[in-house]
Amino acid sequence: MQKPVLVIKLGTAVISNDGGVSNAVIKKVASEIATLSLKYRIALVSSGAVGSGKKFIDQYKGTLTERKAAAAVGNPILIMLYQKYFAAYGIAVAQALCERHHFSNRAQFLQLKDTFDTFWQNGILPVVNENDLVSNVELKFSDNDELATLITVGFDAETLIICTSAGGFMNDEKKIIPFVEKIDNKMLGYVTTDKTTVGLGGMVSKLTFTRLANSLGIQVIICGIAAVTPFTAALNGTNGTTFKAQSSDLKARQKWLASGSITWGSIFLDKGAVKALHQRRSLLTVGVKSVNGKFSAGEVVQLMDEDENIVGVAKVKLSAKTIQENIAVKNVLAAHADDIVIF
């Protein structure tokens, strides 16, 4: 049997110090991943490129172009550190710079997946980051929490470890909650909007993508780096917060549709249509209340209920204009059941 896939995401604040990237942290990461590689196929999603490169940008203010330039300078610095410390364990590393369309386009995604399989077959560790230099601003990942989640879902990983300076998910007394059965309103009530001064994503981002991963059958652990073997401790339930995976019977293509597709618009549904979709039925235009966006047939859109909550996504068979024109018409197919994923 193939070894299970494990995705580990390192936040900028975890690997950074005042002078850039912490050699001590990278050394610790390399040591433990070398051990875990005996049991898992590992993808390492690493932030820190901008933090490594911004000192080379004169009077850095964090504008979009400055961030792109800093990332371009910082990525080689970061990958050289990983190469240095993983070489001690005989592990080669590959720099995998991804863009959003690598996940939204099914053919490109399958090519990406095949490439990662080749890495793992040859004992190579992929170190993943966004290709900031060329990523379109409208189609960027929101942050590396999203990128790590898309890799986790798309590559059928069992577990996603998000290593953060917070050390775990805390309650209102600032104590780490060791286990979360489900992210409900009580859990969301503990969330603050704080971000580190060096990273893009806060706990809101982490919970958003944790909930998506959990709903698709993936365990997520948010932990810190301080333990002697932080990732092993996280997997054993003794470091950070473990978020329980929910049951999911979605096929690989449906998981890709739910997590990796770029949505180009929204379709607002009446209660009857929402109920029908939960019963695995196709979407007919008669159940549509309104349409938002200028999408074409074959593109992916969000499905919204009457309270404007996202209930799922669908690859539509009709354009926005055609759906709008057929709202009152019976038996017109807007999206087939096989192309719909309900959250």
MOMO-V868516 format. One record per residue. RES is the residue in one small letter. OMEGA is omega in whole degrees, -180 to 180 (* if undefined). D_CENTER is the distance of its C-alpha to the mean C-alpha in whole Angstrom. Layout:
# MOMO-V868516
res,omega,d_center
RES,OMEGA,D_CENTER
RES,OMEGA,D_CENTER
This chain:
# MOMO-V868516
res,omega,d_center
m,176,26
q,175,23
k,178,21
p,179,18
v,176,15
l,178,13
v,179,10
i,179,11
k,178,10
l,178,13
g,-179,13
t,-177,16
a,-179,18
v,-173,18
i,-175,19
s,166,21
n,-175,25
d,-178,28
g,-178,28
g,-178,25
v,180,23
s,176,24
n,-178,26
a,180,26
v,180,23
i,178,22
k,178,25
k,179,24
v,-179,20
a,-179,22
s,-176,25
e,179,23
i,176,20
a,178,23
t,-178,25
l,180,21
s,176,21
l,-177,25
k,-172,23
y,162,19
r,-168,18
i,168,15
a,-179,13
l,176,12
v,-173,10
s,168,12
s,175,13
g,-178,17
a,-180,18
v,179,19
g,180,21
s,-173,22
g,-172,24
k,180,25
k,179,28
f,179,29
i,-176,29
d,179,32
q,-177,32
y,-180,28
k,177,27
g,175,23
t,-178,24
l,-179,21
t,177,24
e,177,24
r,178,20
k,-180,20
a,180,24
a,179,23
a,-180,19
a,176,22
v,-173,24
g,-178,22
n,178,20
p,178,23
i,-178,24
l,-176,21
i,177,21
m,177,25
l,178,24
y,178,22
q,-178,24
k,-173,27
y,177,26
f,178,25
a,179,28
a,-180,30
y,179,28
g,-178,29
i,173,25
a,178,24
v,177,21
a,175,20
q,-179,18
a,179,15
l,-172,14
c,173,12
e,-173,12
r,-176,11
h,176,14
h,179,13
f,-177,11
s,177,13
n,-173,16
r,-179,16
a,179,19
q,179,17
f,-180,14
l,175,17
q,178,18
l,180,15
k,178,15
d,180,19
t,178,19
f,176,16
d,177,19
t,175,22
f,-174,20
w,178,20
q,-178,24
n,177,25
g,-179,24
i,178,22
l,174,19
p,174,16
v,-166,15
v,173,12
n,176,11
e,175,11
n,-172,15
d,-174,16
l,-174,20
v,-178,19
s,176,16
n,-174,18
v,180,17
e,-174,17
l,178,14
k,165,12
f,178,8
s,175,9
d,-177,8
n,172,7
d,177,5
e,180,3
l,180,4
a,-180,4
t,-180,2
l,177,4
i,-180,7
t,-179,7
v,-174,8
g,-177,10
f,174,12
d,177,13
a,177,12
e,-172,14
t,171,12
l,174,9
i,176,11
i,-177,10
c,-170,14
t,179,15
s,179,18
a,177,19
g,-179,19
g,179,18
f,-172,18
m,173,21
n,-176,24
d,174,26
e,180,28
k,175,26
k,-179,26
i,176,23
i,-174,22
p,-175,22
f,178,21
v,180,19
e,-178,20
k,178,18
i,-179,17
d,-178,20
n,178,22
k,179,23
m,-179,20
l,178,19
g,179,22
y,-171,22
v,168,19
t,-180,20
t,-179,19
d,171,19
k,173,17
t,-180,19
t,-176,21
v,-176,19
g,179,15
l,-170,14
g,172,11
g,-178,14
m,177,14
v,178,13
s,-178,10
k,-180,9
l,179,11
t,-177,9
f,173,6
t,-180,8
r,177,11
l,-179,9
a,179,8
n,-177,12
s,180,13
l,172,12
g,-176,14
i,174,12
q,177,13
v,177,11
i,173,13
i,-173,13
c,176,16
g,-176,18
i,-169,20
a,-177,24
a,-180,25
v,175,26
t,-170,24
p,-176,21
f,176,18
t,178,21
a,178,22
a,180,19
l,178,19
n,178,23
g,-178,22
t,178,24
n,176,21
g,-176,19
t,176,18
t,177,17
f,-173,15
k,174,17
a,175,15
q,179,17
s,-179,19
s,178,18
d,-180,20
l,176,18
k,-176,18
a,-179,16
r,179,17
q,177,16
k,177,12
w,-179,12
l,-177,13
a,-171,12
s,-167,8
g,-173,9
s,172,12
i,179,13
t,-175,15
w,-179,19
g,-178,20
s,173,21
i,-180,24
f,-172,26
l,172,27
d,-175,30
k,180,30
g,180,32
a,178,29
v,179,26
k,-180,28
a,-180,29
l,177,25
h,176,25
q,177,28
r,177,26
r,177,28
s,179,28
l,176,28
l,-177,31
t,-179,32
v,179,34
g,-179,31
v,177,30
k,179,31
s,-177,30
v,178,27
n,179,25
g,-180,24
k,-178,26
f,180,24
s,174,26
a,180,26
g,179,24
e,-175,21
v,-179,18
v,174,19
q,174,18
l,-174,20
m,175,22
d,-175,24
e,178,27
d,178,26
e,172,23
n,177,20
i,180,18
v,179,19
g,176,17
v,180,17
a,170,19
k,-169,20
v,177,24
k,-178,27
l,176,29
s,178,28
a,-178,28
k,-178,32
t,177,33
i,-180,31
q,-179,32
e,-175,36
n,-177,36
i,-177,34
a,-175,38
v,-180,38
k,172,38
n,173,37
v,-174,35
l,178,31
a,179,28
a,180,26
h,-179,26
a,180,25
d,-179,23
d,-179,21
i,173,20
v,179,17
i,-179,18
f,*,16
